[in-house]
Amino acid sequence: MKTQIEHKIREIADVLFRDMEAGRLDAESVGVLAGKTGVIVFCEHFLRAFPDPAKEAVLERFLENYFEQLTSEVGMLTYCGGLTGALEGLRYLGCRRLLEVDCSDVENHYREVLQNFAMQGILSENYDYLHGGLGVVAYYLDDTPFVNRALEALERTAEKTGTAWKWVSSLGTDRGTGYNICLSHGMSSIVSVLSRADGAGIDRARRDRIVTGACEYILSQEIDPQRYGNFFPGQSLENDPEHPVYFSRLGWCYGDLGVAAALWQAGCAAQRPLVREGAGGAARHLPAARACAQRNLRCGSVPRCRERRPHVPLHVRADGRNPLRGNPRLLDRRNPEDGPP
């Protein structure tokens, strides 16, 4: 007997395979979150769990067109809808043995283009993880010279006020620029990506300054969850000091889950256990994540779905190999026994 979740998964798969066969997905971008690569990842997982020769044939034809597009029409370079996300998705499929694919030629061919795009983004107020430079930095974390160039650019463009560092970025269409603390488009992604930068030759002193400064600024935006229903606002309160917006979304994009995940990663990188529980505990990942579970869909800005599961797109490293030494306020945020949100 099918469970409710299996029924929903099969329903989603039926729609995707139907649209693939009808050619309705041909014009989509190649990205992993907003494009064909994300569709392929889902379908490969689905067919591993529920084999279906007819659907496998549909996916095979879809993959032929996908790889032709990937090697002939570059389009966007971003993580969300572009080439960086496609390469990340294909790397994932290969590591999970869901698809036999070797993208090394494509990766090496576009390395310079992608890395130039990342540097230009960071230097022009577009460090955005999903749509700017940091998505590329996350993909090439094993390229030490490139990561060090990105670190230098982030330090150069930071606005430093005491121990807190902040970066200007776009706040969206027709909203100008300002300070964003969220995971998908803001400073939490700086923390999350750089907390994983631990390869040989990395400028650790500079990385530590950036991560600690960013965490200090994010923590300065902490608000009263009893009063506002969330631990952090969706963006910086100083963007509109006269009319600050305390509201944040339910999921990881502009909400507590993303901020909490980034701070948890920084705590893991610091190799320090939780020292005190503290009455507030606002930035610790479990209280923030649990608070999200208690919010309703209307206040969580989820208008067209029955339920949204917590999901964090960035890999959380908990092996303790990163020797980041940060501020005690940051280090107290991680309990290694709890695991990621």
N, C-alpha and C positions, 0 to 999 in steps of 0.2 A: 504494500500500500504506500502510495506516495505521500511524503510529508508535505506540509505547506511550503516549506522553503524549496524543496525539490520541484514542486509544481511551478513555483515562480521562476526558478532557474530555467526550467524547460520552456516556459512561456517566453522568456527573454531570448533564449537560443532560437526558438522557432522564428521569431521576428527577425533576428539578425541573419540567419541562413536564408530566409525568404527574400530579404532585401539584397543580400549578396547575389543570389541567383538572378534576381530581376535587374541587377545593375544599379540599384538605387544608392549604393555606397561608393560608386566609382569616382565621384567628384570630391569625396572627403579628403582631408589632409592626411598625412602619414603619422601624426603624433601618437603618443601613448595614452594621453588623457582625453584628447579631443581629436581622434583620428583613427585610421585603420589599424594601427598597431595594437591599440587597446582592444579593438574588436577581435583581432587574431589571438591575443593572449587569452581572452575569455573563451573563445571557441576551441582553442587547443586544450585548455583545462576541461571544458565541457566534454569533448570527445574522449579524453582520457578516462573520465568518470562514466560516460554514457556512450559507448561506441555506436556509431551509426554510419554504415558505408555510404549511404546517399548523401549525408551531410559532409562526410569526409571528402567526397568528390567535389562538392560545392566549394569547400574551403580550399582544395587544391587548385581549382581554377582561379579563385580569388587571390591566392598567393602568387600565382604567375603574373597577374596584372599588377599586384602590389610591388613585387620586386622590380618589375619593369619601370614603374613610376619612381621607385626609390633610387634607381640608378640613372634616370634620365631627366626627372623633374624635381629639382631640389626644393623649391618653394620656401616655406618658412624654415628657420633654423632652430626654433625654440624647443623646449622640453614638452610643453603642453600639446602643441599641435604640429610640431615640426620634426626636423631630422634628428635632433638630439634625443628626443623622446623615442623615435623609431629605433635608433641604435640601442638605447637603454632597454627597450622592450625585447628586441632581438637577442641581446646579451642575456637577458633573464630567461628567455625561452631556451636558449642553448644551454645555460647552466642547469636548468631544470630538466634537460633532455626531453623537452616537449617538441622541439623542432631542430632538425639538423641543419645548421646554418653557420656560415663563417663570414662575418662582416668586416674582417680585418682590412680588406682592400678598400672598402667604402670608408671605413673609419679613418684610415691613414690618408686617403685622398682628400677628405674634407676637414682634416684636423686643423690645418692652418686657418681655413675659412671660419670654422666654428670658434676657434680660440680668439681670432680677431673680433668676431661678433661679440664674444663675451667681454673682452677688454673694452671695446667701444661702449657696450651697455653699462658696465660698472662706472666708467668715466663720464657718462652722460645721464646720470640719474635713472638708469634702467638696470639695476642689479637684480630685479625681479626673478625669482626662482622659476616660475612657470613660463614667463614670457620674455625674460632677459638673460643677463650674463651668468647668474649662479647655477642655472640648470646645466650649462656647459661645464662649469667648474666642477660640479658634482660628478659629471660623467668622466672627466679626465683627472680625477684625484690622484691617479698613479703617475701623472706627468709633473714631476716636482718643479722644474723650471717654470712651467705655466702656472701652477698653483702659487708659487712665490710671486710671480708677476701680478696675479689677482689679489694676493694679500697686500702687496704694495699699493695697488690702486684703491683697495678698500680703506686702507689706513689714510691715504692721501685725501680721499673724498669724505671722510668722516667729520662730522661736527662734534668737537670735543668740549664738553662742559663738565669740569671736574673729572670724576671717574666714569661718567656716563658718556657713551658715544652714540651718535644717531646719524642716519643717512636720509637725505631727501629722495623721494621717488614719486612716480605718478600715482595718484589716488583713483584713477579711472577716467573714463570719458567725461569731459566737461566738468571735472572736479579739480583740475589743476594738480599741483604737487604739494607734498607735505610729508609727514612722518607716519610710517606704517609699521606696526609691530607684529603683524600676523605671519603665519608660516608660508602660505603660497606666494605672497607678493611682498613681504616685509622683512623686518630685522630678525624674526625668529628663524628664517631660512638661512641667514648669515650664520647664526649660532649653530644650527643643525648641520649645515654643510661643512663648516670649518672644524667642528668638533670631531669630524671623521678624517680630517687631513692629518695623518700621522706617519706618512711615508718618510723614508730616509732622505735627509737633505732639506726637509721642510723648515722654513724659518719659524720655529716654534715660539720664539719670544714675540714676534710680531703677531702670529696667530693668537697667542694667549691674550695679548693686549686687545685685539679686536673682539674676541669672543667675550672677554670679561667686560669690556666697555659696553658692548651691545646688551649683554645680560643686565648690567646695571640700569641701562635706560629702560629696558622692557619691565624690569621689576619696579621702576619708578612709576609705571602706569597702573600698578595694582590698585584695584578698587574693592569696595566692600560687597562681597557676594550676598550677604543677607539683605542688603538694601537694593542692589541692582540685578541680582539673579545670575551674575557671572563674575569671574575673578578678574578678567581683563576686558577692556573695551575692544571693539573691532579695529580701531586704529588709535593713534595717539590722541590724548585729550587736548594737547596743545595746538592741534590743527584749527580748533575753533574755541579758544578759551572762554569767550563770552557765552557760547551755547555748546558746551561739550556733549558729545554723544557717548553715553555709557553702554549702549546696546551692543551685543556681539552675537554672532550666529551660533548655531548648534554644532556644526561640524568643525573640521580641522582648518578649513580655508581661512576664515575670518573669526575663529572662535578659540575658546579655552583649550580645546584638545590639541590644536597645533602649537600654541604657545607652550603648553605644559610638556608636550613631546620634545620640543627644542630645549627647554630648560633641563629636562631629564637627561637628554643626550649630553649636554654640557656637564652635568653632574657626574655622569658615567666617565666622561673623558678626564675629569679631575681626579678620579680614583679615590674618592672620599665617601665614606658611608654617611648616612643620615645621623646627625649629631643630636638634634633636638626636634621635638614634634611641634612646639610653638602653637599658640592658640590660633593664630591667623592661618598659617600654612598655605597661603593663597596660591603660591606658584608650584607647590608640589604636585606631581602629576596625578596622583590618585584622587585627592579631593576635587581637583578641577574636572577630571574625567567623570567622576561620580555625579558632580553637579550637572553636567551636561545630560546625564541620563534622567535627571529629575525635571528637566525643562520640557515644556510642551512644544508642539510643532509650530504654533503661531508665533511664539516669542523666539523660536529658533530660526525663523525665516526659511521654512521648508514648506512652501505652499502647495506643491503638487505631488506629494508622496505620502504614504501611510507611515513610513518609518525610515529613519536613516541610521545606519550602523556606523559606529566610530571607525575611522580609517585614517591611518597615517601613512603618507606616500613615501616618506624618506626612511631609508633603512636605519634602524637603531642599533648601534654597536655597543655591546655591553661586556666586551671581553677585557676591558681595562688596560689595553695596550697604549692608549693615548695619554701622555704625561702632562696634560694641561693642568696648570696650577692657577686657580682663579680666586675670586673674592669669596670669603667665608659665607656670605649670603647666598651665593650660587652653590657652593659645595654642600650646603645643608639641604638642598632641594632633592637629593637623590637617595632613595632607599634601594640598594641593590637586590634586596629580597623580594621587592614588589614586581620588578620587571617593567617593561615599557607599558604605556597606556594602551 
